Amino acid sequence: MASFLSRLTFANDAVNSAMGGAAYYAPVFNLAMLAAFWMLFLWVGLRLHEWGRRAES
């Protein structure tokens, strides 16, 4: 279960699939999950940046 919450699982699976190996998840699902993690971390980073700018004021 913990590996499902790791973005590295989907990146590794996508690379393995691209190299001709067997994929555990569908390639489209891997890309969708990587995009979802990217959006999540971008949103968290923007919130932290905004919080830091407010603290300076």
N, C-alpha and C positions, 0 to 999 in steps of 0.2 A: 504494500500500500504506500509506503514512504517513497518508493521509487516513482510512483505515478505523480507525486507532487514535485519532482525534480525536473527542471528544464533540461538537464544534461541527459536524461533518459531519452527524450524526444530528439535531441540533437544527435546523439549516438545512433539511435535507430534510423534516423534519416540518412546519416552518412553510411551506415551499414547497408541500407537499401540501395543507395546510389552506387556503391561499389559492387553490387550484384549479390550481396548476402541476403539472408532471410530477414524480413522485417517482422517485428512483433505487432506493430500498429500500422495502419494504412499510411502511406506517404502524405496524403492530404491532411489526415488527422495530426501527424507530426508537425507539419507546417502551421496548421491552425493553432496547435498548442504552443508552439514557439512564438507565434504572433501574439497570442494571449498573454504569455509571460512577458514579452517585450512591452506590451501596453501596460501591464500591471506595474512593472519596475519603472517605466517612464512616469506613470502617474504618481507612484510613491516618491520618486526623485523630485518631481515638480512640487509636490506638497511639502517635502522637506526643505526645498529651496525657498519656497514661499514662507514657511514657518521661520526659517533663519533670517530672511529679510525683515520680517515683522519684529523679530527679537532685537535687531540692530537699531530700529527706530526709536 
